[in-house]
Amino acid sequence: MRGVSTAQPSTAAGLAYRAAGERDAPVALFVHGYPESSYMWRAALDAVADAGWRGVAPDLPGFGDSPPDPRGSWEHHMEALERFVDELELAPVALVTHDWGVLVGLRWACDHPSSINALVISDGGFFADRRWHDLANTMRTPGAGEELVASYTREAFDAAMRALSSGVDETALEEYWKGFDGQVRRHGHLELYRSGDFEKLAPYEGRLAQLGVPTLILWGEQDPFAGVRMAHRFHEEIPASQLLVFPGAGHFVWEDEPAGTSAALVAFLRRSL
């Protein structure tokens, strides 16, 4: 049952999602970042399905084909993910994360350790002493953030994404632009970033290592938002973790290196579980 990852998404627990693979196969759960959607996992979903897994990737609230939700906070995204996993009875899962999906997914994983049997972390932080990059700081600033998200046009969005990633095509841009459809969705972006106080992660320090599950760290070497030093920090803090850095790739490593990241993910799953 491969090749369905780019089809019209299904719906569960109020979230749209893409899936590939047999329903009784072990599950890899994919959690996207900003400003993407489940579409970013299209190559990986088909790759894990071909390898005998079931790949499941929700659109977080207000992104992709999931409806906007005025409570766009970090915590609300975690709650939405929990409801989604529970409704589809997915656990235990190999959790695959990117960007904001790292913050949402890893915090959920630490709160539900029995639901996780493996972790994949890419281009996102989970450290209480981290500092936000300039774009995020603008979004977190009252007034400036509102002006920024109101100013986005499709043309400017496409240009910005193409400048950041060599892999995004016209279809991907169309899918990701859905997250900017209307003021409710755009305001949700501000709610998400303004809830992203890194001190909330202080109680989670050391918790990833305590999960004791196989962990793969995939990173774009040229990431301007979450530098590659962060990848090495994860590697140092999680015993027996595996680290793979893609030279020339940027923040959107799954777009820049779809074949390489998918192959690395499948190899990790086969080797670890």
Backbone as a ProteinNet text record, in pm:
[ID]
protein_1_A
[PRIMARY]
MRGVSTAQPSTAAGLAYRAAGERDAPVALFVHGYPESSYMWRAALDAVADAGWRGVAPDLPGFGDSPPDPRGSWEHHMEALERFVDELELAPVALVTHDWGVLVGLRWACDHPSSINALVISDGGFFADRRWHDLANTMRTPGAGEELVASYTREAFDAAMRALSSGVDETALEEYWKGFDGQVRRHGHLELYRSGDFEKLAPYEGRLAQLGVPTLILWGEQDPFAGVRMAHRFHEEIPASQLLVFPGAGHFVWEDEPAGTSAALVAFLRRSL
[TERTIARY]
84.7	0	87.4	180.7	268.6	211.4	275.6	234.9	115.3	67.7	-47.7	-5.4	121.9	167.3	138.4	120.7	91.5	-55	-135.9	-278.2	-350.7	-479.8	-561.9	-556.8	-522.9	-507.9	-638	-623.6	-734.6	-744	-838.6	-857.7	-875.8	-814	-832.9	-808.4	-890.2	-877.1	-867.4	-937.2	-938	-818.8	-726.7	-607.5	-609.6	-572.6	-548.3	-416.4	-406	-279.5	-259.6	-133.2	-94	-39.1	-57.4	-7.5	31.6	125.5	166.5	206.2	171.9	207.7	85.5	107.2	-1	-40.9	-168.7	-219.1	-166.2	-128.5	-79	72.9	138.6	284.7	328.1	453.9	504.7	502.8	483.9	452.9	572.2	594.9	683.5	593.8	597.7	515.4	600.9	560.5	636.9	571.4	648.9	596.6	675.8	606.3	670.4	701.9	775.6	810.8	745.3	796.9	742.1	824.3	760.7	617.1	559.9	604.9	570.8	442.8	425.6	309.9	351.1	256.4	286.3	345.4	324.2	376.3	528.3	595	741.4	795.5	711.8	756.5	726.6	688.9	638.7	738.9	865.8	964.5	987.6	995.5	1020.5	904	781.2	664.7	665.6	691.5	694.2	812.6	925.2	1042.7	1017.9	957.7	933.4	826.3	728.5	627	690	781.1	850.2	932.3	976.7	1058.7	975.4	842.4	756.2	700.2	715.5	661.8	535.6	462.3	352.8	395.6	402.8	436.2	310.4	301.8	185.6	234.8	180.4	227.6	109.5	79.2	-30	13.4	-84.2	-67.9	-102.4	-8.7	-38.2	-146.8	-216.3	-329.6	-293.7	-372	-351.3	-252	-192.3	-95.9	-150.2	-107.9	-154.1	-304.7	-363.7	-508.6	-579.4	-507.8	-573	-631.9	-752.3	-815.3	-739.2	-747.2	-683	-751.1	-673.4	-725.7	-671	-758.2	-708.5	-613.2	-617.3	-518.7	-397.2	-309.8	-199.6	-71.2	-79.3	41.4	114.2	236	319.1	243.5	187.9	116.3	-6.4	-73.3	-192.1	-154.5	-41.2	6.4	40.9	97.9	126.2	-2.1	-102.7	-231.2	-294.7	-284.4	-340.7	-269.6	-137	-61.3	-101.6	-118.4	-158.9	-295.3	-391.7	-524.1	-516.3	-431.7	-415.9	-360.8	-255.2	-195.6	-295.7	-368.7	-465.1	-578.9	-632.4	-747.8	-710.8	-591.5	-549.4	-479.9	-461.6	-396.8	-262	-177	-50	63.1	61.3	175.1	194.1	321.3	442.8	490.3	557.8	598.6	748.4	804.4	933.4	901.8	943.9	906.4	1012.1	968.3	1057.9	1020.3	1114.5	1082.6	1172.7	1119.6	1196.6	1150.3	1246.3	1217.2	1120.4	1007.3	911.3	858.3	862.1	824.1	913.1	1038.8	1129.2	1076.2	1041.4	991.6	859.7	770.1	640.1	656.4	724.4	733.2	814.7	931.3	1016.3	956.3	890.4	825.8	712.5	636.7	531.9	593.8	704.8	769.7	815.5	874.1	921.2	804.7	689.2	570.7	501.6	534.7	470.4	577.2	670.9	786.1	749.3	639.4	600.9	546.5	521	467.7	576.7	703.6	816	907.8	947.4	1049.6	1173.1	1171.9	1289.1	1265.5	1374.6	1367.5	1454.3	1403.3	1482.6	1465.4	1576.2	1576.7	1647.7	1585.1	1649.5	1621.5	1728.1	1725	1625	1636.5	1554.3	1614.2	1591.2	1652	1557.1	1617.4	1539.6	1622.2	1667	1759.2	1708.8	1707.8	1654.3	1738	1865.4	1951.4	1962.8	1879.5	1882.9	1829.6	1867.9	1815.5	1751.9	1643.1	1574.6	1654.7	1638.3	1699	1620.5	1672	1616.2	1471.5	1440.7	1303.8	1206.1	1242.2	1154.6	1138.8	1246.1	1237.4	1142.5	1143	1048.6	905.4	879.4	745	701.2	794.8	763.7	742.9	772.2	762.6	626.1	546.1	414.8	427.9	338.4	340.8	426	553.3	642.5	601.3	560.5	517	391.9	295.6	171.8	199.8	288.8	323.6	389.4	475.3	546	450.5	366.2	281.2	173.6	134.3	36.8	99.4	229.6	297.4	326.4	316.6	354.5	263.7	324.8	254.4	304.8	228.7	271.1	406.6	425.1	550.3	668.8	652.4	760.7	788	681.5	697.4	775.1	737.2	805.5	953.7	982	1120.4	1201.8	1142.6	1213.7	1241.3	1142.3	1161.3	1262.7	1258.3	1355.1	1496.5	1509.4	1641.3	1696.8	1607.1	1648.7	1665.2	1602.8	1606.3	1617.3	1705.7	1721.3	1618.6	1544.5	1458.7	1312	1264.4	1120.9	1080.1	973.1	921.8	790	725.6	604.4	492.7	483.1	379.2	402.1	526.8	558.6	523.6	557	525.5	374.8	299.3	153.8	100.8	156	112.1	146.1	265.5	308.5	240.6	201.9	132.1	-4.9	-60	-190.5	-189.1	-74.3	-64.1	-77.3	-78.1	-89.6	-224.5	-319.7	-449.5	-540.4	-537.7	-626.1	-557.4	-617.6	-557.1	-557.4	-654.2	-656.5	-533.7	-503.4	-385	-258	-249.9	-128.4	-111.6	-220.6	-210.5	-166.1	-205.8	-160.5	-9.7	54.8	200.7	260.8	201.1	249.7	226.9	109.7	81.4	183.6	217.7	314	449.2	501.4	633.9	633.7	525.6	522.6	505.5	464.2	459	590.4	683.7	806.6	916.1	887	987.5	1073.3	1201.8	1286.8	1303.7	1277.2	1288.3	1185.9	1082.3	987.8	1054.3	1171.7	1241.1	1332.2	1344	1430.2	1393.6	1264	1230.5	1261.7	1292.4	1317.1	1465.5	1551.4	1694.2	1731.5	1799.6	1840.3	1735	1614.1	1504.4	1517.8	1574.3	1590.5	1681.4	1790.2	1879.9	1809.9	1724.8	1654.6	1552.7	1509.2	1416	1478.9	1609.2	1681	1642.6	1601.4	1561.2	1664.6	1674.4	1766	1733.7	1838.3	1818.9	1909.6	1850.5	1922.7	1909.9	2021.5	2022.7	2064.4	1974.2	1999.3	2002.5	2098.6	2111.3	2163.4	2119.5	2178.4	2297	2411.1	2533.9	2525.7	2448	2441.3	2314.4	2258.2	2136.4	2162.6	2092.9	2115.7	2032.1	1935.2	1845	1880.2	1913.9	1955.2	2089.4	2194.9	2328.8	2370.5	2467.1	2506.8	2568.1	2614.7	2663.9	2554.9	2429.8	2318.1	2305.5	2331.7	2328.5	2432.3	2552.5	2658.5	2623.5	2553.7	2512.7	2413.2	2314.5	2224.3	2303.9	2397.6	2477.5	2555.5	2607.8	2684.5	2595.1	2472.8	2386.3	2303.5	2289.3	2208.4	2301	2321.7	2415.4	2381.3	2484	2471.9	2390	2365.4	2293.8	2382.4	2317.4	2387.1	2368.3	2474.7	2471.4	2508.6	2426.5	2454.3	2428.2	2532.2	2523.3	2536.6	2446.8	2446.1	2515.5	2634	2705.2	2624.2	2622.4	2552.1	2404.7	2345.7	2203.8	2183.1	2064.9	2032.5	1932.8	1851.8	1756.4	1653.1	1609.5	1506.4	1572.4	1639.5	1724	1643.1	1517.7	1435.8	1393	1390.5	1364.1	1492.7	1603.1	1729.4	1786.6	1767.3	1824.4	1718	1614.1	1505.4	1550	1633.7	1678.4	1771.7	1866.1	1962.6	1900.7	1812.7	1749.6	1657.2	1583.9	1492.3	1569.7	1679.1	1760.6	1821.6	1867.3	1924.8	1819.9	1699.1	1591.1	1558	1542.9	1510.3	1621.1	1745.8	1856.6	1856.3	1827.5	1821.4	1710.8	1593.6	1482.1	1513.9	1571	1605.1	1711.5	1805.2	1917.1	1878.4	1779.7	1755.2	1634.3	1537.5	1411.5	1375
-120.5	0	124.5	131.3	246.7	347.8	464	562.9	647.1	631.3	710.7	834.3	854.5	961.9	1100.3	1112.9	1244	1257.6	1158.2	1162.9	1258.6	1277.8	1361	1305.7	1388.4	1337.5	1284.1	1188.3	1142.4	1233.6	1204.7	1287.2	1200.1	1239.7	1173.9	1276.2	1274.1	1363.2	1509.9	1544	1681.7	1722.4	1629.5	1659.6	1583.4	1651	1582.6	1506.9	1396.8	1323.6	1244.6	1218.9	1131.1	1002.5	892.6	764.4	677.1	588.1	489.1	363.1	247.2	120.6	47.1	-77.4	-161.7	-121.7	-133.3	-86.9	-167.4	-292.6	-374.2	-372.9	-287.6	-277.6	-188.8	-202.8	-110.8	32.5	127.3	265.7	358.7	440.1	556	679.6	761.6	881.8	1003.7	1081.7	1196.6	1326.4	1416.2	1544	1656.6	1734	1836.5	1962.2	2050.4	2178.1	2294.8	2414.5	2539.8	2584.7	2628.5	2645	2532.6	2411.4	2301.3	2229.4	2107.9	2024.6	1879.9	1788.7	1647.5	1621.3	1711.5	1691.8	1681.7	1743.5	1738.3	1597.4	1505.3	1368.3	1273.2	1324.5	1239.5	1129.9	1163.6	1062.7	963.1	1012.5	924.6	830	878.4	793.2	674.2	699	589.2	495.9	552.2	468.9	373.5	422.1	333	230.3	268.4	172.4	60.4	94.8	-6.4	-99.8	-48.9	-128.3	-208.5	-202.7	-283	-212.1	-79.1	0.6	72.8	125.7	216.5	357.1	445.4	583.7	667.1	747.1	831	972.2	1071.5	1209.3	1304.9	1358.8	1456.8	1596.5	1674.8	1819.8	1877.8	1946.9	2009.7	2115.9	2153.8	2246.9	2375.8	2406.9	2529.1	2517.2	2400.2	2379.4	2275.6	2286.2	2191.4	2191.7	2072.9	2059	2049.5	2066.7	2070.8	2208.6	2214.6	2345.4	2426.8	2558	2642.1	2626.6	2651.2	2645.9	2767.9	2855.8	2978.4	2955.7	2837.9	2809.4	2745.4	2828.5	2777.6	2754.6	2738.5	2730	2597.2	2595.2	2475.1	2363	2394.9	2294.8	2241.5	2329.1	2284.6	2188.7	2213.8	2121.7	1985.2	1984.5	1857.8	1782	1854.7	1791.4	1735	1809.3	1762.5	1635.2	1630.7	1511.7	1392.2	1415.3	1307	1251.1	1338	1291.4	1211.5	1257.4	1190.5	1048.8	1035.7	904.2	812.1	865.6	784.1	737.1	827.3	790.1	681.7	691.3	592.3	471.8	475.2	365.2	330.6	433	417.3	364.4	393.6	362.8	211.5	169.9	250.8	288.1	402.6	454.5	485.7	481.4	544.3	688.8	782.3	922.8	995.8	1055.4	1125.5	1272.9	1361.6	1501.6	1596.3	1716.5	1821.5	1957.7	2048.1	2188	2195.3	2265.6	2272.7	2135.4	2041.7	1905.1	1843.8	1890.1	1845.4	1892.7	2020.3	2074.9	2010.9	1993.1	1933	1784.4	1714.4	1570.2	1519.2	1579.7	1529.6	1557.8	1671.7	1699.2	1599.7	1568.6	1466.4	1330.9	1298.4	1169	1155.1	1260.1	1254.2	1237.6	1293.3	1280	1145.5	1073.7	944.2	844	813.5	731.2	592.7	535.8	402	403	521.6	532.9	539.1	536.7	559.2	437.2	393.1	288.2	329.3	448.3	502.2	650.5	725.5	869.3	906	997.5	1061.5	1211.7	1282.9	1426.2	1497.2	1601.5	1674.2	1823.4	1900.5	2046.1	2116.7	2089.8	2157.7	2135.5	2228.8	2219.8	2170.8	2124.7	2081.6	2108.3	2234.4	2271.9	2398.6	2396.7	2508.8	2635.3	2622.7	2739.9	2789.7	2738	2783	2925	2994.3	3127.3	3124.8	3201.9	3205.2	3282.5	3244.8	3315.1	3444	3525.6	3659.4	3656.3	3567.8	3561.1	3527.3	3430.4	3392.1	3506.8	3579	3691.2	3798.9	3820.1	3915.3	3868	3739.6	3685.6	3690.6	3682.4	3684.4	3825.6	3926.3	4065.4	4123	4167.9	4226.2	4343.3	4345.7	4450.8	4410.2	4387.3	4347.7	4213	4121.8	3991.4	4001.5	4080.6	4099.5	4159.7	4259.1	4319.2	4218	4132.9	4035.2	3934.9	3871.2	3766	3823.8	3949.8	4012.9	4048.9	4064.8	4111.3	4000.6	3875.7	3766.3	3761.2	3756.1	3728.6	3595.3	3537.2	3410.1	3424.9	3532.1	3552.8	3563.1	3638.7	3654.1	3522.8	3449.2	3319.8	3223.2	3213.9	3123.9	3159.8	3288.7	3332.1	3297.5	3318.3	3288.5	3139.3	3056	2911.6	2860.4	2911.2	2867	2910.2	3025.2	3069.7	2981.1	2921.1	2838.8	2691.5	2646.4	2504.6	2483.7	2394	2358.4	2255.6	2199.2	2086.1	2116.4	2232.3	2259.5	2285.3	2218.1	2239.8	2315.5	2336.1	2416.3	2352.5	2219.3	2152	2169.3	2156.7	2176.2	2317.4	2416.1	2554.3	2574.8	2513.7	2522.6	2462.2	2347.4	2280.6	2361.9	2418.1	2490.1	2626.6	2682.6	2811.9	2798.9	2677.6	2658.3	2708.5	2699.4	2743.9	2894.6	2970.1	3115.5	3164.1	3071	3103.9	3164.9	3296.5	3366.9	3410.8	3509.1	3569.3	3476.1	3386.5	3295.5	3204.9	3149.3	3065.3	3145.7	3263.3	3344.6	3384.8	3417.7	3450.7	3328.7	3209.2	3088.1	3072.8	3120.3	3116.4	3198.1	3314.8	3399.9	3334.2	3273	3204.2	3094	3020.6	2912.1	2965.8	3063.5	3115.1	3188.3	3255.8	3330.4	3238.4	3115.1	3016.9	2941.3	2966.7	2888.8	2940.8	2948.2	2989.9	2869.4	2878.3	2761.4	2717.7	2807.9	2766.6	2658.9	2643.6	2534.2	2397.1	2394.4	2267.9	2230.7	2319.6	2288.2	2155.2	2124.2	1995.7	1875.1	1899.1	1789.3	1760.3	1834.4	1811.7	1669.5	1600	1462.1	1358.5	1403.2	1308.7	1228.3	1287.1	1211.7	1091.8	1112.2	1000.8	894.9	938.2	843.7	758.7	803.9	723.2	589.8	592.5	468.4	400.2	479.2	419.8	453.3	370.8	404.2	541.8	618.8	757	788.3	845	891.1	1042.2	1110.4	1255.5	1287.2	1348.3	1386.7	1538.4	1594.7	1740.6	1791.4	1912.1	1983.6	2064.8	2043	2107.9	2260	2312.7	2457.6	2519.2	2455.8	2506.7	2642	2750.2	2882.1	2908.6	2822.2	2843.8	2756.3	2632.9	2539.6	2482.8	2548.5	2515.4	2372.7	2323.1	2183.5	2152	2252.7	2226.9	2169.1	2204.5	2150.4	1999.4	1956.6	1813	1739.3	1795.2	1731.7	1731.3	1832.1	1833.9	1721.4	1702.9	1589.2	1458.6	1445.3	1323.3	1296.6	1403.5	1389.5	1355.2	1407.8	1392.2	1263.8	1200.2	1078.7	960.5	874.5	763	674.6	633.4	540.6	596.3	727.1	785.9	785.9	793.5	797.8	935.4	989.1	1122.7	1116.9	1179.5	1187.3	1330.2	1396.4	1534.3	1534.2	1606.4	1611.7	1739	1726.7	1845	1914.7	2046.8	2123.9	2141.2	2059.4	2072.3	2180.3	2242.4	2346.8	2301.2	2394.8	2364.8	2261.9	2270.3	2179.3	2056.3	1979.8	1870	1761.4	1738.6	1635.6	1677.9	1808.3	1857.8	1858.9	1900.3	1910.4	1773.8	1675.6	1542.1	1434.7	1430.8	1334.7	1189.6	1157.7	1018.9	979.7	1067.1	1035.2	1025.1	1119.4	1114	992.6	962.2	847.6	717.6	705.1	584.4	569.3	680.8	675.8	636.3	687.4	653.1	504.7	451.3	310.1	222.4	257	179.8	180.4	295.9	307.7	219.3	224.3	143.9	-5.2	-46.7	-187.8	-232.7	-145.8	-178.6	-177	-91.1	-63.5	-136.9	-174.9	-229	-359.6
0	0	0	-94.4	-102.3	-201.2	-206.9	-303.4	-262.1	-138.2	-95.5	-16.3	2.9	91	35.2	-97.4	-153.6	-191.8	-158.2	-190.8	-96.2	-121.9	-33.9	108	204.7	341	399.7	491.2	573.2	695.5	786	904.9	1027.2	1138.2	1267.8	1376.7	1481	1595.8	1553.5	1446	1399.4	1316.5	1289.1	1210.9	1079	971.9	846	857	784.7	786.9	659.2	627.7	518.7	578.5	506.3	555.3	437.9	461.8	363.1	437.1	381.2	444.6	495.9	534.4	583.9	726.1	757.7	886.1	1004.6	981.7	1092.5	1103.3	1026.4	1030.3	1146.7	1192.5	1295.2	1242.9	1334.6	1295.2	1312.1	1209.5	1218.8	1212.6	1316.5	1327.2	1296.3	1197.7	1150.4	1195.7	1257.6	1305.8	1238.8	1155.3	1072.9	1151.6	1085.3	1144.1	1072.7	1098.3	1045.3	924.8	818.1	795.8	709.4	731.4	641.7	684.5	633.8	663.9	643.1	651.4	630	491.8	398.1	263.1	261.2	358.9	360.6	375.7	425.6	451.7	335.5	219.2	111.9	72.6	58.3	19.5	132.1	253.8	368.1	392.9	374.6	395.5	301.1	174.2	79.4	105.2	149.2	176.6	293	401.9	515.5	481	397.7	355.7	274.1	184.7	105.7	193.9	309.2	401.1	500.5	488.3	574.3	694.5	699.8	808.5	762.7	859.6	830.1	869.2	773.4	801.7	815	921.8	947.9	980.6	909.3	925.7	933.6	1053.1	1064.1	1022.8	979.1	968.4	1105.2	1168.5	1296.8	1279.4	1386.9	1375.2	1300.9	1197.8	1122.2	1009.3	990.3	883	785.3	658.9	559.8	550	559.8	547.8	682.6	792	923.2	947.2	1002.2	1024	1127.4	1118.9	1219.9	1354.6	1458.9	1594.7	1666.7	1716.4	1779.8	1895.2	1958.5	2061.9	1995.3	1941.2	1862.2	1939.4	2069.7	2152.1	2136.4	2181.6	2188.3	2259.9	2374.7	2453	2378.4	2306	2232.5	2119.7	2055.3	1952.6	2012.9	2131.3	2199.4	2229.3	2277.5	2307.8	2180.8	2071.2	1944.5	1898.2	1913.8	1876.2	1962.1	2090.8	2181	2141.5	2112.8	2071.5	1941.8	1852	1723.2	1741.1	1819.8	1844.7	1913.1	2009.3	2082.6	1992.4	1910.3	1827.4	1726.1	1668.2	1569.2	1632.6	1765.7	1838.5	1775.1	1760.7	1690.8	1778.1	1905.8	1992.8	2008	2025	2028.7	1887.9	1878	1747.7	1746.9	1626.4	1601.5	1564.7	1646.5	1631.2	1549.3	1438	1345.4	1346.6	1377.8	1403.1	1324.4	1299.6	1232.7	1282.1	1307.8	1340.6	1459.3	1447.8	1557.7	1595.1	1502.6	1535.8	1640.9	1649.5	1755.2	1890.7	1900.1	2026	2067.7	1971.5	2001.2	2028.5	1938.7	1946.7	2063.8	2089	2197.1	2334.2	2347.9	2475.9	2501.3	2395.6	2407.6	2439.2	2374	2397.5	2542.2	2596.1	2734.8	2832.1	2798.1	2883.1	2865.1	2756.2	2725.7	2682.8	2771.1	2730.9	2681.9	2728.6	2683.6	2541.3	2486.3	2350.7	2244.8	2285.1	2194.5	2195	2075	2069.3	1990.5	1932.4	1863.5	1838	1821.4	1795.1	1676	1594.7	1490	1508	1521.2	1549.8	1435.8	1379.7	1270.7	1280.1	1280.7	1262.8	1353.3	1481.3	1580.7	1718.6	1810.1	1942	2049	2158.4	2274.7	2400.6	2411.9	2518.5	2587.7	2719.9	2797.3	2782.5	2744.1	2731.5	2588	2499.2	2360.6	2349.7	2242.7	2212.8	2074.4	2057.9	1930.1	1825.4	1699.2	1587.1	1558.6	1468.7	1447.1	1398.4	1304.9	1253.6	1365	1448	1559	1657.9	1684.9	1778.1	1725.2	1594.9	1537.5	1558.7	1535.8	1553.7	1699.7	1790.5	1933.2	1986.4	1904.2	1948	1911	2009.5	1979.3	1881.8	1786.3	1685	1566	1590.2	1480.7	1422.5	1510	1461.6	1376.8	1421.3	1346.2	1208.8	1204.6	1076.8	984.4	1040.7	958.7	895.4	976.9	920.8	828.3	852.3	763	629.5	625.3	503.7	404.3	445.7	356.7	234.4	117.2	-7.6	-61.3	-151.2	-208.6	-279	-350.1	-422.9	-327.6	-219.2	-122.5	-49.5	-17.9	47.6	-40.1	-166.9	-259	-270.1	-281.6	-295.2	-171.1	-54	71	83.9	54.7	66.4	-34.6	-156.1	-257.4	-219.9	-154.4	-110.1	0.3	79.8	193	158.1	49.9	17	-132.9	-170.4	-311.6	-355	-260.2	-290.7	-305.3	-259	-266	-410.4	-454.6	-588.2	-579.6	-692.3	-696	-614.2	-618.6	-541.4	-392.3	-349.4	-208	-163.3	-244.6	-208.8	-197.1	-286.6	-280.6	-151.1	-112.2	9.8	133.5	139.5	258.8	271.2	158.1	161.6	226.3	231.7	295.3	440.1	506	644.6	661.8	550.7	556.9	505.4	489.7	433	539.4	549.4	641.4	769.3	833.9	951.9	1072.7	1082.9	1197.4	1194.9	1077.7	1066.2	1094.9	1039.1	1057.6	1203.9	1270.6	1412.3	1492.8	1447.8	1514.5	1511.4	1404.7	1399.7	1514.4	1537.7	1646.4	1782	1799.9	1925.5	1951	1846	1860.4	1905.6	1834.9	1869.2	2003.4	2035.2	2161.3	2281.6	2257.1	2366	2380.6	2289.2	2284.6	2376.3	2504.3	2602.6	2638.1	2611.2	2627.1	2772	2866.2	3006.3	3041.6	2959.8	2981.3	2969	2906.1	2886.9	3004	3103	3216.3	3283.1	3303.5	3365.3	3276.7	3149.7	3056.2	3035.7	3103	3085.2	3127.4	3038.8	3063.9	3033.7	3001.3	2982.7	2853.3	2749.2	2624.6	2645.8	2717.9	2746.8	2830	2920.5	3007.2	2931.6	2813.9	2736.5	2697.3	2674.7	2647.6	2517.1	2415.8	2288.4	2181.2	2076.9	1965.9	1910.2	1881.6	1837	1719.2	1615.6	1498.1	1488.8	1465.6	1450.9	1307.6	1232.1	1092.6	1083.7	1010.9	1011.3	878.4	843.3	730.9	779.2	717.9	765	758.4	662.2	642.4	703.3	803.4	866.6	931.3	885.9	945.5	1070.2	1099.5	1213.2	1333.2	1307.7	1412.9	1370.2	1411.9	1364.2	1395	1317.2	1328.3	1464.9	1537.1	1673.4	1761.9	1731.7	1807.7	1784.6	1662.2	1632	1714.7	1723.2	1801.3	1950	1995.4	2136.5	2165.7	2077.6	2094	2098.9	2007.5	1996.9	2125.6	2185.3	2308.6	2427.9	2428.2	2544.5	2542.1	2425.3	2414.7	2389.4	2486.4	2471.9	2352	2279.6	2166.8	2050.9	2049.2	1936.5	1812.8	1698	1569.7	1507.8	1448.5	1391.7	1244.7	1161.1	1018.2	973	923.7	876.9	724.9	657.8	512.1	464.3	406.4	356	247.7	253.3	151.6	176.4	262.3	293.1	398.3	393.7	488.9	593.1	640.3	746.7	702.6	578.2	528.3	466.6	552.2	505.3	434.8	476	412.1	272.2	245.1	110.3	27	88.7	16.5	-20	68	48.9	70.5	-12.1	12	2	-95.4	-109.5	4.6	37.4	141.5	279.3	313.2	445.4	457	349.3	353.1	366.8	292.9	302.4	441.2	498.8	633.2	735.9	720.1	812.3	804.3	684.7	668.7	724.7	697.6	751.4	902.6	961.6	1107.7	1164.4	1104.4	1154.6	1144.3	1032.7	1015.8	1114.3	1142.5	1230.4	1377	1410.9	1551.5	1607.6	1522.1	1574.4	1504
[MASK]
+++++++++++++++++++++++++++++++++++++++++++++++++++++++++++++++++++++++++++++++++++++++++++++++++++++++++++++++++++++++++++++++++++++++++++++++++++++++++++++++++++++++++++++++++++++++++++++++++++++++++++++++++++++++++++++++++++++++++++++++++++++++++++++++++++++++++++++++++

